[in-house]
Amino acid sequence: MSVPLVAVLAAGEARRFGGGKLDALCAGQRVGAHVLAAVAEAGFASGVIVVPVSDVPMFAQEIGWPLIENPNAEAGLATSVALAAQTALAQKHDLLIVLADMPLVAPSHLAALAATEGLAASDYGTGKPGVPAFVPQELLAEITKLEGEGGAGRWLASRADCTLIAPPPSTLADVDRPEDIGPIEAALSARR
């Protein structure tokens, strides 16, 4: 099993938040920084962060990971997935896709996804697959041309060979609106 390239997707416009959500403070750190900490705690080396061409989030600039600029970010999340897949394919790595707006993502869940033989996705309940997800090298070409708002979800759902892995409860909560910060801060504080 090869070491996966971790790609943190951070190119969204955050319209519902009013912009800048990945740099919003949450339990003393930027929202996006919590995700990078979870990646490190899971034992993965630094990977890449997919960012918009302009208005690159501060958390991404501060960490020192390589940045991949997505010139088509406004066309939807799938364009960031496609760029991450192209990068992993070029580097001959499997791919672990993570969203930058999930401060509660569990390191153990990321490790479990990457330890799976073959394609694996997070189980969002009732068999609905989503990201974080692990895509082995041999399947990457299939997602290098993804388009639209759905990210990798529709493609993952179409794959009968996708192993679904249930995350620890409430760890896939994402920050969409300013009011999401409070409950996530409380959950992070409860972990400590």
C-alpha positions as CSV (number, residue, x, y, z in Angstrom):
1,M,0.0,0.0,0.0
2,S,1.5,3.3,-1.0
3,V,1.4,6.5,1.1
4,P,-1.6,8.6,-0.1
5,L,-1.4,12.2,-1.2
6,V,-3.6,14.1,1.2
7,A,-5.6,16.8,-0.6
8,V,-7.4,19.4,1.5
9,L,-10.1,21.1,-0.5
10,A,-10.3,24.8,0.3
11,A,-11.4,26.6,-2.8
12,G,-15.1,27.2,-2.0
13,E,-16.6,30.7,-2.0
14,A,-18.2,30.3,1.5
15,R,-21.3,32.3,0.3
16,R,-23.5,31.1,3.2
17,F,-20.8,32.1,5.7
18,G,-20.3,35.5,4.1
19,G,-16.8,34.6,2.9
20,G,-13.6,33.8,4.9
21,K,-15.0,30.8,6.8
22,L,-11.8,28.8,6.7
23,D,-9.9,31.6,8.5
24,A,-12.7,32.2,11.0
25,L,-11.5,31.5,14.6
26,C,-12.9,28.3,16.1
27,A,-11.6,27.2,19.5
28,G,-8.5,29.4,19.2
29,Q,-7.5,28.3,15.7
30,R,-8.6,29.0,12.2
31,V,-11.3,26.5,11.0
32,G,-8.9,25.1,8.3
33,A,-6.1,24.7,10.7
34,H,-8.1,22.1,12.7
35,V,-8.3,19.9,9.6
36,L,-4.6,20.1,9.0
37,A,-3.9,19.2,12.6
38,A,-6.2,16.1,12.2
39,V,-4.2,15.1,9.1
40,A,-1.0,15.3,11.0
41,E,-2.4,13.5,14.0
42,A,-3.5,10.7,11.7
43,G,0.2,10.2,10.8
44,F,0.1,11.6,7.3
45,A,2.8,13.8,5.8
46,S,1.8,17.2,4.5
47,G,-0.1,17.1,1.3
48,V,-1.6,19.7,-0.9
49,I,-4.3,22.3,-0.4
50,V,-6.6,23.2,-3.3
51,V,-7.3,26.9,-3.1
52,P,-8.9,29.6,-5.3
53,V,-6.7,31.7,-7.5
54,S,-7.5,34.9,-5.6
55,D,-8.3,35.3,-1.9
56,V,-6.2,32.3,-0.7
57,P,-7.2,31.5,2.9
58,M,-4.6,32.5,5.5
59,F,-4.6,29.1,7.1
60,A,-3.3,27.7,3.8
61,Q,-0.6,30.3,3.4
62,E,0.6,29.8,7.0
63,I,1.1,26.1,7.0
64,G,3.6,25.8,4.2
65,W,2.0,23.0,2.3
66,P,2.1,23.2,-1.5
67,L,-1.0,25.0,-2.9
68,I,-2.8,24.1,-6.1
69,E,-4.7,27.0,-7.5
70,N,-8.2,26.1,-8.9
71,P,-9.0,28.7,-11.7
72,N,-12.5,27.2,-12.0
73,A,-13.4,27.1,-8.3
74,E,-16.7,28.9,-8.9
75,A,-17.8,26.0,-11.2
76,G,-18.1,23.8,-8.1
77,L,-16.4,21.5,-5.7
78,A,-15.9,18.7,-8.3
79,T,-13.3,20.9,-10.0
80,S,-11.1,20.8,-6.9
81,V,-11.6,17.0,-6.6
82,A,-10.4,16.8,-10.3
83,L,-7.3,18.9,-9.6
84,A,-6.4,16.8,-6.6
85,A,-6.8,13.6,-8.6
86,Q,-4.7,15.0,-11.4
87,T,-1.9,15.8,-8.9
88,A,-2.0,12.4,-7.2
89,L,-2.0,10.7,-10.6
90,A,1.0,12.7,-11.7
91,Q,2.8,11.9,-8.4
92,K,1.8,8.2,-8.6
93,H,0.0,8.3,-5.3
94,D,-3.3,7.1,-3.9
95,L,-5.5,10.1,-2.9
96,L,-7.1,11.0,0.4
97,I,-9.6,13.8,-0.1
98,V,-10.5,15.9,2.9
99,L,-12.6,19.1,3.2
100,A,-11.1,22.1,4.9
101,D,-14.3,23.1,6.6
102,M,-14.7,20.0,8.9
103,P,-12.9,21.0,12.1
104,L,-14.1,17.9,14.0
105,V,-12.9,15.3,11.5
106,A,-11.4,12.4,13.5
107,P,-7.8,11.4,12.8
108,S,-8.8,7.8,13.4
109,H,-11.4,8.1,10.6
110,L,-8.8,9.5,8.1
111,A,-6.5,6.6,9.0
112,A,-9.2,4.0,8.6
113,L,-10.1,5.3,5.1
114,A,-6.5,5.2,3.9
115,A,-6.0,1.7,5.4
116,T,-8.9,0.3,3.3
117,E,-8.1,-2.0,0.4
118,G,-9.5,-0.1,-2.6
119,L,-12.0,2.7,-2.8
120,A,-13.4,4.0,0.5
121,A,-15.7,6.8,1.5
122,S,-17.3,8.2,4.6
123,D,-20.8,6.9,5.4
124,Y,-23.2,9.8,5.8
125,G,-26.0,7.4,6.8
126,T,-28.4,5.3,4.9
127,G,-25.5,4.2,2.6
128,K,-24.7,7.7,1.3
129,P,-21.0,8.0,0.6
130,G,-19.0,11.2,0.8
131,V,-15.8,12.9,1.6
132,P,-13.4,12.3,3.4
133,A,-12.7,9.6,0.9
134,F,-9.8,7.4,-0.2
135,V,-9.2,6.8,-4.0
136,P,-6.6,4.3,-5.1
137,Q,-4.3,5.2,-8.0
138,E,-6.0,2.9,-10.4
139,L,-9.3,4.8,-10.1
140,L,-7.9,8.4,-10.2
141,A,-8.3,8.8,-14.0
142,E,-12.0,8.5,-13.6
143,I,-12.3,11.6,-11.4
144,T,-9.8,13.9,-13.2
145,K,-12.6,15.4,-15.3
146,L,-15.3,15.8,-12.6
147,E,-17.4,18.9,-12.8
148,G,-20.2,20.6,-10.8
149,E,-21.3,21.2,-7.3
150,G,-21.6,17.6,-6.1
151,G,-17.9,17.0,-5.5
152,A,-17.1,13.3,-5.6
153,G,-20.4,12.2,-4.0
154,R,-22.3,11.2,-7.2
155,W,-19.2,9.3,-8.5
156,L,-18.7,7.5,-5.1
157,A,-22.4,6.5,-5.0
158,S,-22.1,5.0,-8.5
159,R,-19.3,2.7,-7.5
160,A,-20.4,-0.7,-6.2
161,D,-16.8,-1.4,-5.0
162,C,-16.8,1.6,-2.6
163,T,-16.4,0.6,1.0
164,L,-18.3,2.8,3.4
165,I,-16.7,3.6,6.7
166,A,-18.8,5.1,9.5
167,P,-17.0,8.1,11.2
168,P,-17.2,8.6,14.9
169,P,-20.5,10.4,15.7
170,S,-20.8,14.1,14.8
171,T,-17.3,14.4,13.4
172,L,-18.3,15.2,9.9
173,A,-20.0,18.5,10.8
174,D,-18.9,21.3,8.6
175,V,-18.9,25.0,8.9
176,D,-21.4,26.5,6.5
177,R,-22.8,29.5,8.4
178,P,-21.4,31.6,11.3
179,E,-23.8,30.0,13.7
180,D,-22.1,26.6,13.0
181,I,-19.0,27.8,14.9
182,G,-20.5,27.7,18.4
183,P,-21.5,24.0,18.5
184,I,-18.3,22.9,16.8
185,E,-16.2,24.9,19.4
186,A,-18.2,23.2,22.2
187,A,-17.4,19.8,20.7
188,L,-13.7,20.6,20.3
189,S,-13.6,21.9,23.9
190,A,-15.3,18.7,25.1
191,R,-12.6,16.6,23.4
192,R,-9.8,18.3,25.4
